């Protein structure tokens, strides 16, 4: 199940984040260090380096983001 999630639901590009933001779909922020989900919510804003979810900023290169890819 984890492999399927990483393969089919990882949100990596700006297009992916923009798509999830436009349709209002929540995104999961997963910490590889703690091996647990640390946030779940709608994308409020994002840049090349950070994503803002529920008023908190997460570094895009330190966390794995799961949602719906723009091109399914």
Jmol script that loads the backbone (N, CA, C; Angstrom):
load data "model"
ATOM      1  N   UNK A   1       0.824  -1.193   0.000  1.00  0.00           N
ATOM      2  CA  UNK A   1       0.000   0.000   0.000  1.00  0.00           C
ATOM      3  C   UNK A   1       0.868   1.256   0.000  1.00  0.00           C
ATOM      4  N   UNK A   2       1.928   1.274   0.765  1.00  0.00           N
ATOM      5  CA  UNK A   2       2.799   2.439   0.819  1.00  0.00           C
ATOM      6  C   UNK A   2       3.429   2.709  -0.541  1.00  0.00           C
ATOM      7  N   UNK A   3       3.880   1.651  -1.216  1.00  0.00           N
ATOM      8  CA  UNK A   3       4.486   1.821  -2.526  1.00  0.00           C
ATOM      9  C   UNK A   3       3.495   2.431  -3.501  1.00  0.00           C
ATOM     10  N   UNK A   4       2.258   1.958  -3.474  1.00  0.00           N
ATOM     11  CA  UNK A   4       1.228   2.497  -4.347  1.00  0.00           C
ATOM     12  C   UNK A   4       0.994   3.974  -4.061  1.00  0.00           C
ATOM     13  N   UNK A   5       0.985   4.335  -2.808  1.00  0.00           N
ATOM     14  CA  UNK A   5       0.769   5.723  -2.426  1.00  0.00           C
ATOM     15  C   UNK A   5       1.911   6.597  -2.934  1.00  0.00           C
ATOM     16  N   UNK A   6       3.146   6.157  -2.758  1.00  0.00           N
ATOM     17  CA  UNK A   6       4.289   6.928  -3.226  1.00  0.00           C
ATOM     18  C   UNK A   6       4.282   7.054  -4.744  1.00  0.00           C
ATOM     19  N   UNK A   7       3.867   6.013  -5.422  1.00  0.00           N
ATOM     20  CA  UNK A   7       3.883   6.007  -6.877  1.00  0.00           C
ATOM     21  C   UNK A   7       2.748   6.826  -7.476  1.00  0.00           C
ATOM     22  N   UNK A   8       1.564   6.766  -6.895  1.00  0.00           N
ATOM     23  CA  UNK A   8       0.377   7.365  -7.503  1.00  0.00           C
ATOM     24  C   UNK A   8      -0.097   8.659  -6.862  1.00  0.00           C
ATOM     25  N   UNK A   9       0.325   8.983  -5.658  1.00  0.00           N
ATOM     26  CA  UNK A   9      -0.247  10.128  -4.946  1.00  0.00           C
ATOM     27  C   UNK A   9       0.774  11.182  -4.528  1.00  0.00           C
ATOM     28  N   UNK A  10       2.052  11.004  -4.836  1.00  0.00           N
ATOM     29  CA  UNK A  10       3.045  11.985  -4.444  1.00  0.00           C
ATOM     30  C   UNK A  10       2.857  13.269  -5.246  1.00  0.00           C
ATOM     31  N   UNK A  11       2.813  14.391  -4.546  1.00  0.00           N
ATOM     32  CA  UNK A  11       2.636  15.700  -5.172  1.00  0.00           C
ATOM     33  C   UNK A  11       3.997  16.388  -5.157  1.00  0.00           C
ATOM     34  N   UNK A  12       4.582  16.553  -6.324  1.00  0.00           N
ATOM     35  CA  UNK A  12       5.949  17.046  -6.396  1.00  0.00           C
ATOM     36  C   UNK A  12       6.057  18.396  -7.099  1.00  0.00           C
ATOM     37  N   UNK A  13       5.376  18.570  -8.193  1.00  0.00           N
ATOM     38  CA  UNK A  13       5.559  19.762  -9.020  1.00  0.00           C
ATOM     39  C   UNK A  13       4.631  20.904  -8.604  1.00  0.00           C
ATOM     40  N   UNK A  14       4.928  22.089  -9.123  1.00  0.00           N
ATOM     41  CA  UNK A  14       4.064  23.242  -8.897  1.00  0.00           C
ATOM     42  C   UNK A  14       2.681  23.006  -9.506  1.00  0.00           C
ATOM     43  N   UNK A  15       2.642  22.328 -10.658  1.00  0.00           N
ATOM     44  CA  UNK A  15       1.356  22.014 -11.285  1.00  0.00           C
ATOM     45  C   UNK A  15       0.501  21.139 -10.367  1.00  0.00           C
ATOM     46  N   UNK A  16       1.140  20.146  -9.725  1.00  0.00           N
ATOM     47  CA  UNK A  16       0.422  19.266  -8.799  1.00  0.00           C
ATOM     48  C   UNK A  16      -0.141  20.051  -7.620  1.00  0.00           C
ATOM     49  N   UNK A  17       0.680  20.900  -7.022  1.00  0.00           N
ATOM     50  CA  UNK A  17       0.220  21.701  -5.879  1.00  0.00           C
ATOM     51  C   UNK A  17      -0.880  22.670  -6.301  1.00  0.00           C
ATOM     52  N   UNK A  18      -0.698  23.308  -7.456  1.00  0.00           N
ATOM     53  CA  UNK A  18      -1.710  24.236  -7.958  1.00  0.00           C
ATOM     54  C   UNK A  18      -3.028  23.543  -8.234  1.00  0.00           C
ATOM     55  N   UNK A  19      -2.967  22.337  -8.776  1.00  0.00           N
ATOM     56  CA  UNK A  19      -4.176  21.556  -9.049  1.00  0.00           C
ATOM     57  C   UNK A  19      -4.922  21.252  -7.751  1.00  0.00           C
ATOM     58  N   UNK A  20      -4.209  20.777  -6.737  1.00  0.00           N
ATOM     59  CA  UNK A  20      -4.840  20.474  -5.454  1.00  0.00           C
ATOM     60  C   UNK A  20      -5.399  21.735  -4.800  1.00  0.00           C
ATOM     61  N   UNK A  21      -4.705  22.846  -4.950  1.00  0.00           N
ATOM     62  CA  UNK A  21      -5.185  24.113  -4.394  1.00  0.00           C
ATOM     63  C   UNK A  21      -6.456  24.566  -5.119  1.00  0.00           C
ATOM     64  N   UNK A  22      -6.477  24.463  -6.443  1.00  0.00           N
ATOM     65  CA  UNK A  22      -7.643  24.892  -7.235  1.00  0.00           C
ATOM     66  C   UNK A  22      -8.888  24.074  -6.923  1.00  0.00           C
ATOM     67  N   UNK A  23      -8.738  22.755  -6.787  1.00  0.00           N
ATOM     68  CA  UNK A  23      -9.926  21.928  -6.548  1.00  0.00           C
ATOM     69  C   UNK A  23     -10.274  21.817  -5.061  1.00  0.00           C
ATOM     70  N   UNK A  24      -9.411  22.394  -4.204  1.00  0.00           N
ATOM     71  CA  UNK A  24      -9.692  22.392  -2.766  1.00  0.00           C
ATOM     72  C   UNK A  24      -9.457  21.053  -2.099  1.00  0.00           C
ATOM     73  N   UNK A  25      -8.634  20.223  -2.711  1.00  0.00           N
ATOM     74  CA  UNK A  25      -8.349  18.893  -2.174  1.00  0.00           C
ATOM     75  C   UNK A  25      -7.257  19.000  -1.105  1.00  0.00           C
ATOM     76  N   UNK A  26      -7.455  18.375   0.042  1.00  0.00           N
ATOM     77  CA  UNK A  26      -6.422  18.428   1.084  1.00  0.00           C
ATOM     78  C   UNK A  26      -5.170  17.644   0.682  1.00  0.00           C
ATOM     79  N   UNK A  27      -4.067  18.055   1.253  1.00  0.00           N
ATOM     80  CA  UNK A  27      -2.757  17.448   1.011  1.00  0.00           C
ATOM     81  C   UNK A  27      -2.210  16.949   2.346  1.00  0.00           C
ATOM     82  N   UNK A  28      -1.550  15.815   2.309  1.00  0.00           N
ATOM     83  CA  UNK A  28      -0.919  15.236   3.499  1.00  0.00           C
ATOM     84  C   UNK A  28       0.565  15.582   3.498  1.00  0.00           C
ATOM     85  N   UNK A  29       1.069  16.066   4.634  1.00  0.00           N
ATOM     86  CA  UNK A  29       2.496  16.348   4.802  1.00  0.00           C
ATOM     87  C   UNK A  29       3.068  15.239   5.678  1.00  0.00           C
ATOM     88  N   UNK A  30       3.997  14.472   5.109  1.00  0.00           N
ATOM     89  CA  UNK A  30       4.562  13.319   5.801  1.00  0.00           C
ATOM     90  C   UNK A  30       6.027  13.582   6.116  1.00  0.00           C
ATOM     91  N   UNK A  31       6.413  13.362   7.382  1.00  0.00           N
ATOM     92  CA  UNK A  31       7.795  13.552   7.830  1.00  0.00           C
ATOM     93  C   UNK A  31       8.521  12.202   7.761  1.00  0.00           C
ATOM     94  N   UNK A  32       9.566  12.134   6.956  1.00  0.00           N
ATOM     95  CA  UNK A  32      10.339  10.894   6.832  1.00  0.00           C
ATOM     96  C   UNK A  32      11.158  10.605   8.082  1.00  0.00           C
ATOM     97  N   UNK A  33      11.561  11.652   8.776  1.00  0.00           N
ATOM     98  CA  UNK A  33      12.356  11.479   9.989  1.00  0.00           C
ATOM     99  C   UNK A  33      11.530  10.841  11.105  1.00  0.00           C
ATOM    100  N   UNK A  34      10.321  11.361  11.326  1.00  0.00           N
ATOM    101  CA  UNK A  34       9.428  10.834  12.372  1.00  0.00           C
ATOM    102  C   UNK A  34       8.608   9.635  11.898  1.00  0.00           C
ATOM    103  N   UNK A  35       8.548   9.476  10.569  1.00  0.00           N
ATOM    104  CA  UNK A  35       7.741   8.419   9.946  1.00  0.00           C
ATOM    105  C   UNK A  35       6.266   8.533  10.313  1.00  0.00           C
ATOM    106  N   UNK A  36       5.763   9.761  10.209  1.00  0.00           N
ATOM    107  CA  UNK A  36       4.346   9.993  10.492  1.00  0.00           C
ATOM    108  C   UNK A  36       3.849  11.240   9.782  1.00  0.00           C
ATOM    109  N   UNK A  37       2.534  11.309   9.628  1.00  0.00           N
ATOM    110  CA  UNK A  37       1.897  12.483   9.053  1.00  0.00           C
ATOM    111  C   UNK A  37       1.915  13.596  10.089  1.00  0.00           C
ATOM    112  N   UNK A  38       2.367  14.789   9.677  1.00  0.00           N
ATOM    113  CA  UNK A  38       2.419  15.895  10.629  1.00  0.00           C
ATOM    114  C   UNK A  38       1.398  16.985  10.308  1.00  0.00           C
ATOM    115  N   UNK A  39       0.813  16.934   9.109  1.00  0.00           N
ATOM    116  CA  UNK A  39      -0.212  17.916   8.758  1.00  0.00           C
ATOM    117  C   UNK A  39      -1.101  17.346   7.659  1.00  0.00           C
ATOM    118  N   UNK A  40      -2.338  17.831   7.638  1.00  0.00           N
ATOM    119  CA  UNK A  40      -3.298  17.431   6.619  1.00  0.00           C
ATOM    120  C   UNK A  40      -4.261  18.587   6.432  1.00  0.00           C
ATOM    121  N   UNK A  41      -4.323  19.120   5.228  1.00  0.00           N
ATOM    122  CA  UNK A  41      -5.233  20.225   4.986  1.00  0.00           C
ATOM    123  C   UNK A  41      -5.082  20.781   3.587  1.00  0.00           C
ATOM    124  N   UNK A  42      -5.841  21.819   3.316  1.00  0.00           N
ATOM    125  CA  UNK A  42      -5.815  22.458   1.999  1.00  0.00           C
ATOM    126  C   UNK A  42      -4.572  23.327   1.846  1.00  0.00           C
ATOM    127  N   UNK A  43      -4.065  23.374   0.633  1.00  0.00           N
ATOM    128  CA  UNK A  43      -2.907  24.211   0.311  1.00  0.00           C
ATOM    129  C   UNK A  43      -3.380  25.662   0.282  1.00  0.00           C
ATOM    130  N   UNK A  44      -2.797  26.490   1.167  1.00  0.00           N
ATOM    131  CA  UNK A  44      -3.148  27.913   1.183  1.00  0.00           C
ATOM    132  C   UNK A  44      -2.280  28.692   0.208  1.00  0.00           C
ATOM    133  N   UNK A  45      -0.991  28.369   0.179  1.00  0.00           N
ATOM    134  CA  UNK A  45      -0.064  28.989  -0.759  1.00  0.00           C
ATOM    135  C   UNK A  45       1.170  28.103  -0.862  1.00  0.00           C
ATOM    136  N   UNK A  46       1.968  28.366  -1.902  1.00  0.00           N
ATOM    137  CA  UNK A  46       3.208  27.623  -2.048  1.00  0.00           C
ATOM    138  C   UNK A  46       4.189  28.420  -2.885  1.00  0.00           C
ATOM    139  N   UNK A  47       5.454  28.118  -2.701  1.00  0.00           N
ATOM    140  CA  UNK A  47       6.525  28.719  -3.485  1.00  0.00           C
ATOM    141  C   UNK A  47       7.470  27.595  -3.906  1.00  0.00           C
ATOM    142  N   UNK A  48       8.601  27.956  -4.463  1.00  0.00           N
ATOM    143  CA  UNK A  48       9.578  26.941  -4.871  1.00  0.00           C
ATOM    144  C   UNK A  48      10.113  26.156  -3.686  1.00  0.00           C
ATOM    145  N   UNK A  49      10.110  26.768  -2.498  1.00  0.00           N
ATOM    146  CA  UNK A  49      10.747  26.145  -1.344  1.00  0.00           C
ATOM    147  C   UNK A  49       9.787  25.707  -0.236  1.00  0.00           C
ATOM    148  N   UNK A  50       8.632  26.351  -0.139  1.00  0.00           N
ATOM    149  CA  UNK A  50       7.727  26.063   0.985  1.00  0.00           C
ATOM    150  C   UNK A  50       6.295  25.892   0.515  1.00  0.00           C
ATOM    151  N   UNK A  51       5.541  25.203   1.354  1.00  0.00           N
ATOM    152  CA  UNK A  51       4.102  25.039   1.133  1.00  0.00           C
ATOM    153  C   UNK A  51       3.413  25.433   2.440  1.00  0.00           C
ATOM    154  N   UNK A  52       2.318  26.173   2.358  1.00  0.00           N
ATOM    155  CA  UNK A  52       1.594  26.610   3.551  1.00  0.00           C
ATOM    156  C   UNK A  52       0.285  25.829   3.652  1.00  0.00           C
ATOM    157  N   UNK A  53       0.156  25.093   4.764  1.00  0.00           N
ATOM    158  CA  UNK A  53      -1.041  24.305   5.038  1.00  0.00           C
ATOM    159  C   UNK A  53      -1.458  24.587   6.473  1.00  0.00           C
ATOM    160  N   UNK A  54      -2.714  24.959   6.660  1.00  0.00           N
ATOM    161  CA  UNK A  54      -3.258  25.274   7.989  1.00  0.00           C
ATOM    162  C   UNK A  54      -2.434  26.342   8.711  1.00  0.00           C
ATOM    163  N   UNK A  55      -1.921  27.318   7.962  1.00  0.00           N
ATOM    164  CA  UNK A  55      -1.167  28.415   8.556  1.00  0.00           C
ATOM    165  C   UNK A  55       0.274  28.091   8.909  1.00  0.00           C
ATOM    166  N   UNK A  56       0.714  26.866   8.642  1.00  0.00           N
ATOM    167  CA  UNK A  56       2.097  26.474   8.913  1.00  0.00           C
ATOM    168  C   UNK A  56       2.846  26.258   7.607  1.00  0.00           C
ATOM    169  N   UNK A  57       4.109  26.641   7.600  1.00  0.00           N
ATOM    170  CA  UNK A  57       4.938  26.499   6.406  1.00  0.00           C
ATOM    171  C   UNK A  57       5.824  25.266   6.532  1.00  0.00           C
ATOM    172  N   UNK A  58       5.884  24.483   5.452  1.00  0.00           N
ATOM    173  CA  UNK A  58       6.681  23.261   5.414  1.00  0.00           C
ATOM    174  C   UNK A  58       7.627  23.336   4.225  1.00  0.00           C
ATOM    175  N   UNK A  59       8.878  23.022   4.467  1.00  0.00           N
ATOM    176  CA  UNK A  59       9.902  23.028   3.433  1.00  0.00           C
ATOM    177  C   UNK A  59       9.644  21.867   2.472  1.00  0.00           C
ATOM    178  N   UNK A  60       9.556  22.156   1.183  1.00  0.00           N
ATOM    179  CA  UNK A  60       9.210  21.131   0.199  1.00  0.00           C
ATOM    180  C   UNK A  60      10.280  20.056   0.057  1.00  0.00           C
ATOM    181  N   UNK A  61      11.530  20.374   0.366  1.00  0.00           N
ATOM    182  CA  UNK A  61      12.577  19.362   0.217  1.00  0.00           C
ATOM    183  C   UNK A  61      12.812  18.556   1.494  1.00  0.00           C
ATOM    184  N   UNK A  62      12.082  18.841   2.568  1.00  0.00           N
ATOM    185  CA  UNK A  62      12.241  18.094   3.811  1.00  0.00           C
ATOM    186  C   UNK A  62      11.069  17.163   4.116  1.00  0.00           C
ATOM    187  N   UNK A  63       9.952  17.334   3.415  1.00  0.00           N
ATOM    188  CA  UNK A  63       8.759  16.542   3.673  1.00  0.00           C
ATOM    189  C   UNK A  63       8.232  15.958   2.368  1.00  0.00           C
ATOM    190  N   UNK A  64       7.498  14.859   2.481  1.00  0.00           N
ATOM    191  CA  UNK A  64       6.831  14.256   1.328  1.00  0.00           C
ATOM    192  C   UNK A  64       5.381  14.731   1.347  1.00  0.00           C
ATOM    193  N   UNK A  65       4.910  15.200   0.216  1.00  0.00           N
ATOM    194  CA  UNK A  65       3.543  15.699   0.099  1.00  0.00           C
ATOM    195  C   UNK A  65       2.714  14.715  -0.719  1.00  0.00           C
ATOM    196  N   UNK A  66       1.557  14.332  -0.170  1.00  0.00           N
ATOM    197  CA  UNK A  66       0.665  13.418  -0.864  1.00  0.00           C
ATOM    198  C   UNK A  66      -0.639  14.127  -1.180  1.00  0.00           C
ATOM    199  N   UNK A  67      -1.127  13.920  -2.378  1.00  0.00           N
ATOM    200  CA  UNK A  67      -2.389  14.483  -2.837  1.00  0.00           C
ATOM    201  C   UNK A  67      -2.708  13.881  -4.182  1.00  0.00           C
ATOM    202  N   UNK A  68      -3.440  14.614  -5.002  1.00  0.00           N
ATOM    203  CA  UNK A  68      -3.749  14.129  -6.353  1.00  0.00           C
ATOM    204  C   UNK A  68      -2.825  14.795  -7.349  1.00  0.00           C
ATOM    205  N   UNK A  69      -2.089  14.010  -8.117  1.00  0.00           N
ATOM    206  CA  UNK A  69      -1.245  14.587  -9.172  1.00  0.00           C
ATOM    207  C   UNK A  69      -2.103  15.298 -10.223  1.00  0.00           C
ATOM    208  N   UNK A  70      -1.556  16.314 -10.845  1.00  0.00           N
ATOM    209  CA  UNK A  70      -2.292  17.079 -11.840  1.00  0.00           C
ATOM    210  C   UNK A  70      -2.651  16.236 -13.056  1.00  0.00           C
ATOM    211  N   UNK A  71      -1.789  15.310 -13.440  1.00  0.00           N
ATOM    212  CA  UNK A  71      -2.047  14.446 -14.595  1.00  0.00           C
ATOM    213  C   UNK A  71      -2.200  13.016 -14.122  1.00  0.00           C
ATOM    214  N   UNK A  72      -3.424  12.573 -14.035  1.00  0.00           N
ATOM    215  CA  UNK A  72      -3.692  11.220 -13.539  1.00  0.00           C
ATOM    216  C   UNK A  72      -3.677  10.244 -14.701  1.00  0.00           C
TER     217      UNK A  72
END
end "model"
wireframe off; spacefill off
backbone 0.3
color backbone group
